[in-house]
Amino acid sequence: MRSDGTRTPAGHAAGAWSHGMSAFRVAAPVAWLLVLLSALLIGLRIEQVMLEFAQSRSLRTAQRVSDQIAFGYRLGLGLHDQTQLPVVLARQGAQDTELVGGWVATGDGEVVAELGQSAGRYAGALHGSWTARLMGSGNHADAPVASLVRQQGAQMFVGTALLDPSGHRAGVLWLVYDLSALRAAAWSVIRPLWPYALAVGMLLSLALGGIGMAWALLTGRRLRQAGSALGAAEPEDALHLPELERAAPGGRRAGALLAAAMLLSFAALTLLAWQGRQLAKPLLLEQIDRNARSVLSMAQEQVQRALSLGIPADRLVGVDAMLQAELETAPEVAFLAWQSSPDSAPVLVSQTRASASEAARALAAAGEGDTAFRLVRQTVTALAGGGAAAGSDASLSSGTTFAYIDARVRAVLIDLAFAILVGLVLAREMLGATWQRSVLKPYLDFSVLWAQWCRQARRLRLQADVAHRAGTQRLHDWWQDIRQTLQDLAAQAASVLRGEQPNARAMALTRIRLLVFLTALSDELLRPFFTVFASEMQPPGLAISPTTVAVLPVATFMLTLALAQPLGPWLARRVAMRWALFLSSLAGAALLLATAWAQDAATLMLLRAGSGLAYGLLLILAQTAIVRLTDSRSRGRGLVEVAAAIVAAGVCGPALGGLLVQRLGTTLAFAACALCLGMAALVSISLPRLQHESSDVPPALGWRGMAAILRNRQVMAVTWYAAVPARLAAVALLVVVTPLYLQAQGESAAVSGRVLLAYFLAFMIVAPLVARWSDLSGQRRSWVVWGCALSALACGLMVLVGGAWGAALCCALLGVAQAFQSAPQLVLVTEAFEASSAQAQGASLAGAQTVTPAQALAAFRFLERVGSILAPFVVALAVARLGMDGAVLVVGALLALGTLGLMTGLRAAQADGVKHAMA
């Protein structure tokens, strides 16, 4: 450094080195996390596609066996009289090596036929409610199912209800498939992808580190330029300075560097996905061929029966109808065709009329390198004893378009987008300490704040022109705040570049945010599968529906979570904070581990009640710790960290939870949730010893204060007409309805996780924008009202659109709607008591208890939990009376009524305010 303050070449080199090392310390972990998570998700996605093919094939096998049993029923043979069933099961086992067990049982559980000794080996793994759902017995009498697919470890159980000629359920058929060979084949194909992943990870980390260094150097120069330009001017010169953007040029170049980093990351991951597609395509083609053969085998058995009766192949009637029926069960097959001889015209049915001509050309050009369809052909001969029909050259053919195959493989790009998002969020939360020690943090804070300051400058200059004295004073005060903030950011960046450690308070806040993230993640991982898991529990001695059984543990969790809110501060005054957090984390982890082994609803409710207490204590203790670590000026920003960590867990948890339960099973998925709380316990131990609450923290809210809050019309209108219905809708739709609705639609837990992700993504994107716009406009009521109205509309979308897309649209719009009302409703609550609190500070009246905005907010948070507690019961009652779609409409109706009540209540509160002002 020269005496005039400019840097020497050696100083520039040292600065570039410091910036580069700081950038690489962040970029390298992010790049490796993105690449490894993407490679893992590519493998899981390919395995999932293979399992979907295997599941459709197994359902067709079960249908084939049940059709033969139904044929025996039509001949007057009961289950005990159909002695050919062991032979039928053995033939299916010979055709499919993954079929390791199967049996036919009567309604009372008596096994009448089995494949080997499989009933004794695998029947114990069946959950009691599975057979009850197929038979329509017990609490499943109102909602029986025709077929059921469940995974238990490495086995897949496929069940089908057997109907007698009168339509009554007389028995069940269970088939057991071993998925270990299929999964091993999937991962053996993906194994060559890992060298590519390592190479991509190395190159991406270097590229992102270089871009990060360039961005850091550019932003550091902008920070110094802004500090010099604003530091040299006095506040009185604010009106005469040039536009604020000119004080720190280069913003567009910095934005271009960030865009380049994102595009480079996506390009690298797309290359990795393409390589995974190439590696997995042969295995997927084999699965598609096996599925096509299973479809042809079902049609072949029906044709063989006719040929065995001596009917000539070219005289068969109804072949087109039979092929159409088989085609409807196999959406992956584009067409089916029957030819009585090689020279005869084919009887062809296709999924669409447009593909019929293409299918005919493909059949005619078979073996000549046609690339539009992948063809599978089977020769059909009569069964033994078929007489003259035996030895026929008739054939059945199927075709699957390569476009369909490519579309299934391209679906991995959706998971890539998810991998990028989740990877960034996980990197932000798990690398919080590294981020605190990086110079990128103050530079990113400067970039975000500078863009806000430039927008504020234009508005404040306009106000100064309209109202010169008041506007000029606001501009001067704002100018001083900017100068002080720039000095703080520059000092923070310089401290990092000198290698100094961040202050203990900042590191403690970072660890608390990580603890909250891990705590919330332990619960968010449960979302895609917990209600399905709970619905299969044995009810507590009552004749209640599976939906009611599913919502009871959710209700107990929400109840104890609410009760833990006042218990947390009481515990914090008697036990050291880090030990209270440590013990709560360990207790929560133990309860989650025990939950995986629950066998009845009563035990599950008890365990979830304990989990709710531990979860609630961890959250309130974390907020209490933030209160002790911060003062009144920084407490708001500290508490925002809790909400940000919970939203981050909501982004990662549902999708990851769906993948975990599908790959590892329910027990290990619960273990993963417990592991999150175990990690939270380790984080809590690293917290410093916290002092007792500072003197500026308000006293506890008494009964008089609560009565004052309950008498405030504005707060009560927002609480009971907006916040409580919003909580009810969030719990009802996200925790209960959506997972059960998608499971009834035949979707997997992984799909449920991706659908639930739409809510958190929408909320995360929209909430900061709404908070900023509502602050700029000063309008709060309209945002809250629009949020309530959009929530009601979201419920209608799930019913109108239907399926996974309808559920995704519902969750996304619900996230937008609740983002509309989240921040504005909090301001409406706190501003109702700001004036009275200020008056009380100016003139303390003996014996009077005033309510501070912080106390009003705490009471509001406690009261809105009523919606979370009521939601499971509302859903259970609505589903029992109106079905799943009816329950969604009931929630929408409650939100619509809340919207009307809110409009009326806010109008009345505004009228009261005008009367008090005139008085």
Beta strands, then each sheet from edge to edge (+ up, - down):
strand 1: 99-106
strand 2: 111-114
strand 3: 147-152
strand 4: 155-163
strand 5: 169-178
strand 6: 335-339
strand 7: 347-350
strand 8: 373-379
strand 9: 395-401
sheet 1: 2+ 1- 5+ 4- 3+
sheet 2: 7+ 6- 9+ 8-
end
